[in-house]
């Protein structure tokens, strides 16, 4: 793809209507709310910035960039290497599981829509247990094959992450649509900073560090009642 087709593909992949199951995850937000650590829009905005700067930027976006470049080169081994590295760098079991589920759905959807041998070969590796099929790597592969610019693909990932968490927040908090849009707008600098931070990082330079997120995710795994998978 090129030109308008690539732009429209980016819009489609960024759409919350995309059926990849991200509405079922809160990335630990449910436990933050349960523990009264996030009670309002200000708390939520601060947490989102932490996620973007401390996890998404130095981890998911690094893997996305590696997969994007590998897909453009037709290098399946490099795609799988990025996939395995991201999975290993993700400490929370819930986050690994949700990333695999969303990635599997995205990969399946792309294969239905696109005749791309690399997608089929990647899916075979995932089915064989040779790669986990994480969402960020599946997205990087899809955008790389579609001709979506690498930076735009990273921004797309950030936007999707934030809108997904805002959707979860509307079910967990008294958060109106206007407040959600205001937070989304306020998160733009943190999204750009996360993308900038990922530039030039190799897979060995993945350094996600948000200990409280990992601790509360571990608590969420053992909760008696949960609205979200993570």
N, C-alpha and C positions, 0 to 999 in steps of 0.2 A: 504494500500500500504506500501511497504517497499523497502529499497535498491534503485536499479536503477529506479524502477517505481516512487518512491517518488521524486527522483531527476529530472526525466523527467517531472513530473507533475509541479514541481517548475519552470522549464524552460518554460513550456507552459503558466503558469499563468503570467510569467514575460514578455512574448512576446507582443510587440506592436501590433501584428496581432490579439490579443484577442479581439473579437467583443463586447466590453462593453461600447463603446461610449466616452472613455476618450479623444479622438481627438477633441471633441466638446467643451471642457472646457479649460480655461487658468488660473483658480484660481486667477483672478484679474490681471494677467499680462497684459491683453489688456488695462486696465485702467492705469497701471503704464507706459506703452508705450505712451498712449494718453496724459498723463500729463507730458511727457518728463522726468520721473523719472528713466526710464530704456531706455538707448539709445545704449548700446553696450554690448559686451560679458562680460566685467568686471562688469558692473551694474547687468547684469543678474545673474552672478555667486554669487554676494553678496546677491541678493534677494533670490536665491535658498537656500543658507545657512541659511538665516533667516527663511524661510518656514520650513526647516528640523529641525532646533534647537528649534524654538519657537512654531511651530504648530504640525507638523507631529509627532515629538518625544513625547512631553508631552500630546498628545491628541489621534491621530489616532492609534499610535502604542500601547498605553495603552489599548484601546478598542480591537485592534487586538489580543493582548496577552490574554485578558480575554476571548474572543470568542474562541480562539485556545484551551485554557485549557478546556473551557466548552464543546466544541465539542468532545474533546478526552474523556471526562467523560460522554458524552451523555446527558448533562444538558441543555435542551432547555431554561429553565427559565433564566439561567445565560447568555446565548447567547442574549436573548431579553433584559436583563438588561443592558448589555454592549452596545447594539444597541441604546436603549433609552438614555443612559447617554451621548454617543458621540453626538447624535443629539442635545441634550439639551446644550452641551458645545460648539457647533458650532454656532457662533453668526451670521455670514453672511448668509442671506436667500439663496443667489445663491449657496453657498457652500453646504448647506443642501440639496437643490434640486438636484444638480449635483451628490452628494454622494448617494442620494436615487436612482436616475436613473441608475447610474453605478452599484450600488449594486443589483438592481433588475435584470439588464441584466446578471450580473455575476451569480446570484443565479439561474436564468432561464437556463443559459448555463450549469451550473454544474448539474442541475437536468436532463437535456437531456443526459448527459454523464455518470452520476453515479446513481446507485440505492442505495440511502442513505435515510432512513426514516427521519432522523433528518433534512435534507435539505427540504423535503416535508413539514414537520411540521413547520419549520421556515418560509417557503414561505406562508403557510396558515396564520400564525400570521401576516405577512406583509400585505397580502391581506385583512385581517380583521381589519387593522389599529392598531394592538396591538404592532407593532414594525415597525420602519421606514425603515429597510433594507439598512443600510448604507454600502458603499463599503468596508470600512476597516473591518467591522464585518463580512460581507459576505466572504471576503478574509480570515480572521482568521478562520472562520468556515470551509471553503473549505480546507485550508491547514492543519488544525487540523485533519480533517477526512481522508485526503490523507497521513498522516504520515510525512508531511514536517516538519522539525525541526522548533521550535518556532523562534529562532533567524534568521534562514534563511528566514522564512516567513516575518519577520520584514524588513530584508534587501531587500527582493523582493518588498515589498510595497514601500520602499524608492526609489528603482531603477525605479519602474514603475511611481512613482510620478515625478521624475526628467526627465525621458525620455519623459513623456507626456508634461511637460512644455517646454522642449527643442523643441518638435515638434511644439508646439504653437508659440514659439519664432521664428522658421524658417519662419513662415507665417507672423509674425509681425515685424521682424527686418531683417536687412541684415546679417543673420547668416548662414555661410556655414556649411557643414557637418563636416569638420575637426574641426572647432571652437566648434561645438556642442559636438563632442567626447572629445575634450580637457576639456570642462566644466564638462562633465559627469565624467571624470577621476579626475578632481580637487575636485569634490563633495564627493569623497569616504570618506575622514575623517569626513565630516559633517554627512554623512549617518551613519557611525559607531557610532558617538557621539550621534545621535538621538536615535539609537537603545539602546545604553548603558543607556541613560537618562530614557528610558521607563522601565528599569528593576526594579522590586519591587514596582512599582506604583500600587495602587489600583484604582478603578474607581473614588473614591472620590478625588484622587490625580491628576486628569486631570487639567492641568494648562496652556492651550494655551494662549499666550499673544503676539499678533502682531497687535497693534492698527491701524497702517497705512494700513495694509492689509484689515482689516475690514472696515475702512472708505472708501477706494477706491473701495472695492467691493460694498458698498452701492451706491456709485456714478455710478458704472457700471450698476447697476440694472435700473437706470433711464436714461441711455444713449439713444439717439435717434437712433443710429446705432451701431450694435454690430456684430462682426464676431463670437464670442464665447458665449456660454450660461452663463459662469461665468468668 
